Amino acid sequence: MRDATPDFEEFVAACGPKLLRTAWLLTGDPHQAEDLLQTALAKVWPKWDWISIERPEAYVRKVLVNSHVSWWRRRWTGELPHGELPEPPVQRADPFEDVVLSQVVATAVRALPPRQRAVVVLRFFEDLSVEETAEVLRCTTGTVKSQTHRALAALRGKLPVRELMLDGGRRDGN
């Protein structure tokens, strides 16, 4: 087991930031993301000798998603989202526009049900194929496609896509 430690440390140094970003996108909270990543790494470390042979990042990502889903199931407190998300003012001259937009997108993604959120994160933020996403989530490609369709439909209703596509953020198209 001692021989696996340097490989594991190198893996964490190389892939840790990307996995932390995935954890943050799943949880929506930086502290929970750190806890989730630490939990996933603690689960894979004892098995590192055989995990590191093939696609270790995919394996750790799978543990990350599965841990998050099990946390969500255990920690549900009965809170239900309500109300409409406020539309942020869209002004192309605003130097913080990208920050506001990323916060709006992150909030909208966090409002999705856990399975849809996992599909969106894996497909669009992690850039996995439908087949790879199905493998990570242990479901069929049809399930990935239907969950993606539902998630994108929900996001379209919450994101200011029309305003983003207009030239310069102006509604008159000039």
ABEGO torsion letter per residue (X at the ends): XAAAAAAAAAAAAAAAAAAAAAAAAAAGBAAAAAAAAAAAAAAAAAAAAAAAABGAAAAAAAAAAAAAAAAAAAABAGBBBBEBBBBBBBBAABAAAAAAAAAAAAAAAAABBAAAAAAAAAAAAAGBBAAAAAAAAGBBAAAAAAAAAAAAAAAAAABBAAAAABBGGBAAGX
